[in-house]
Amino acid sequence: MSEFPRRRWRAGGRRANPPENHSGEDAMTHTIAFIGLGNMGGGMAANQAKAGHTVRAFDLSKVALDRAAAAGCTPTGSVVEAVKAADVVITMLPAGPHVLKVYAEQIIGAAPSSALLLDCSTIDVDTARKVAGLAKDAGYAFADAPVSGGTMAADAGTLAFMVGCDEPDFGRIEAALEPMSRATFRAGDHGAGQAAKICNNMILGITMLGTCEAIGLAEKLGLDPVKMFDIVAKSSGQSWSTTTYYPWPGPVPTAPSNRNYEGGFAAAMMLKDLKLAQDAAAKSGASTPLGAQTEALFQMFNGLGYGGRDFSAILQMLRGKLDELPRD
């Protein structure tokens, strides 16, 4: 198997050089097995194909497989078929039990021992470490490499990856992730990528909730929420939830608030990540009162039937306007 070339990175994880042009005749190409082609995985697999790699894709959904084929991937009939000749295996699956089952029963032993195994799912730290142990015992290089950025970044190839791996493997890992990434960080050893992801998403959930509360208050006080964006985006209340993902329609054209909160990062997935954070907090003895309250409010929002809407739609619950928001 040919190694991915090592890339140069600036401090903080951003590329120091522009990505290589993989479309030329001299470009180094590889066989990528991509397992899990949902809202995130579909765009990620498409970017591997755009980079010139052979992408052998599998998902339980025929619709997802058809989309992958249209994006230049090769659909396969099973996980085993997808991974049997892979240089790199990338998985993007719903939860820890799915990841453990797929690796233990369908990837480890079926993929070449030289294959690099990358799990980009968001799961609990203990399961990530268990899968890493199984892979290492079988002779594979493995990393937990969850992502941040949402579906827009997945489609654009501008995700941030938080990686838990053996340090000598990191150069090979960041190069394999490059077609999908704007920034790749080694958080630490196996499991550290998942730890970083759940902490990051707890911050995201809390800041989005605070942003929505402030918009609701501004509206009650007679302020225009669009004007509020102009102010906050240049003031100390600025955050990613404001400038990139504003939950009120208009100021950020790409935000799901302009599509009646369709697409984006589903509230049910945010709830999943907040639950992972609270479970980790309980096990480690960390105090996370804001995380706990945020989880409770997203639990309420999901319980009312809006888990399929983008998580920024929780604004409508806080405004008392759920009757304007279609249920799942």
Stockholm file with secondary structure:
# STOCKHOLM 1.0

chainA/1-328         MSEFPRRRWRAGGRRANPPENHSGEDAMTHTIAFIGLGNMGGGMAANQAKAGHTVRAFDLSKVALDRAAAAGCTPTGSVVEAVKAADVVITMLPAGPHVLKVYAEQIIGAAPSSALLLDCSTIDVDTARKVAGLAKDAGYAFADAPVSGGTMAADAGTLAFMVGCDEPDFGRIEAALEPMSRATFRAGDHGAGQAAKICNNMILGITMLGTCEAIGLAEKLGLDPVKMFDIVAKSSGQSWSTTTYYPWPGPVPTAPSNRNYEGGFAAAMMLKDLKLAQDAAAKSGASTPLGAQTEALFQMFNGLGYGGRDFSAILQMLRGKLDELPRD
#=GR chainA/1-328 SS CCCCCCCCBCTTSBBSSCCCCTTSTTCCCCEEEEECCSTTHHHHHHHHHHTTCEEEEECSCHHHHHHHHHTTCEECSSHHHHHTTCSEEEECCSSHHHHHHHIIIIITTTSCTTCEEEECSCCCHHHHHHHHHHHHHTTCEEEECCEESHHHHHHHTCEEEEEECCGGGHHHHHHHHGGGEEEEEEEESTTHHHHHHHHHHHHHHHHHHHHHHHHHHHHHTTCCHHHHHHHHTTSTTCCHHHHTTCSSSSSSTTSGGGGTTCSSSBHHHHHHHHHHHHHHHHHHTCCCHHHHHHHHHHHHHIIIIITTSBGGGHHHHHHTCGGGSCCC
#=GC SS_cons         CCCCCCCCBCTTSBBSSCCCCTTSTTCCCCEEEEECCSTTHHHHHHHHHHTTCEEEEECSCHHHHHHHHHTTCEECSSHHHHHTTCSEEEECCSSHHHHHHHIIIIITTTSCTTCEEEECSCCCHHHHHHHHHHHHHTTCEEEECCEESHHHHHHHTCEEEEEECCGGGHHHHHHHHGGGEEEEEEEESTTHHHHHHHHHHHHHHHHHHHHHHHHHHHHHTTCCHHHHHHHHTTSTTCCHHHHTTCSSSSSSTTSGGGGTTCSSSBHHHHHHHHHHHHHHHHHHTCCCHHHHHHHHHHHHHIIIIITTSBGGGHHHHHHTCGGGSCCC
//
